[in-house]
Structure formats: C-alpha cells, structure tokens
Amino acid sequence: MTIKKHSTRFWAGNAVLAFAAAVLFFMGPLSDWMGLWAMAIWIGLAAFGFYLVTADKGPDANDLD
C-alpha cells in the first residue's frame, strides 16, 4: 500500500501563505508606501494560498486502514 503524498498545489499554497505572512509582518511600511493596496494584495495572497492548500484533497478514504 502506498500513501499518497501532498501534491505540488498543496506546497505551493504553503509557500504563498508564508509570503503572505511576510507581507503581513511588513504591513506598516508597505501601507505607507502603497496605501490601501497593501491590504488588498495581502488579502489576495492569503485567499489564493488558502485555496491552493484546500484544493489538495489528500488521500482517499479507501487508502486508509
């Protein structure tokens, strides 16, 4: 029996969420520079990363013992 690993989409989603966390960490200077667009970009990054992570279905129920 082989256990299905997470797909590339899952790991790409984690990378996007990590980048969104870095953007959130620097939100103060970014908002001074970009204004409201900094928050809009962060929301977009977080939503896209969440979509990628949740789009990975994981192993099927029949694959588990």
C-alpha positions in Angstrom: 0.0 0.0 0.0 1.3 3.4 -0.9 0.3 6.5 0.9 -0.4 9.5 -1.3 1.8 12.5 -0.6 0.6 16.0 -0.8 0.5 17.5 -4.2 2.5 20.3 -5.7 -0.5 22.5 -5.3 -0.5 22.0 -1.5 3.1 23.0 -1.2 2.7 26.0 -3.5 -0.2 27.1 -1.3 2.0 26.9 1.8 4.7 29.0 0.0 2.1 31.6 -0.9 0.8 31.7 2.7 4.4 32.1 4.0 4.9 35.0 1.7 1.5 36.4 2.9 2.8 36.2 6.4 6.0 38.1 5.5 3.8 40.8 3.8 1.7 41.0 7.0 4.9 41.4 9.0 5.9 44.4 6.9 2.4 45.8 6.6 3.3 49.1 8.3 6.0 50.2 5.8 4.0 48.7 2.9 0.9 50.6 3.8 2.8 53.8 4.0 4.2 53.1 0.5 1.2 51.5 -1.2 -1.8 52.7 0.9 -4.9 50.6 0.9 -3.5 48.4 -2.0 -1.1 46.7 0.5 -4.1 45.3 2.4 -5.8 44.3 -0.8 -2.6 42.5 -2.0 -2.3 40.7 1.4 -6.0 39.6 1.3 -5.5 38.3 -2.3 -2.4 36.4 -1.3 -4.0 34.8 1.7 -7.1 33.8 -0.2 -5.1 32.3 -3.1 -2.8 30.4 -0.7 -5.8 29.1 1.3 -7.4 28.0 -2.0 -4.3 26.1 -3.1 -4.0 24.3 0.3 -7.6 23.3 0.5 -7.8 22.3 -3.2 -5.5 19.3 -2.3 -7.9 16.5 -1.4 -5.3 14.4 0.4 -5.6 10.6 0.4 -8.8 8.8 -0.4 -10.8 7.3 2.4 -10.2 3.8 0.8 -6.5 4.2 1.1 -6.6 4.3 4.9 -6.6 1.2 7.1 
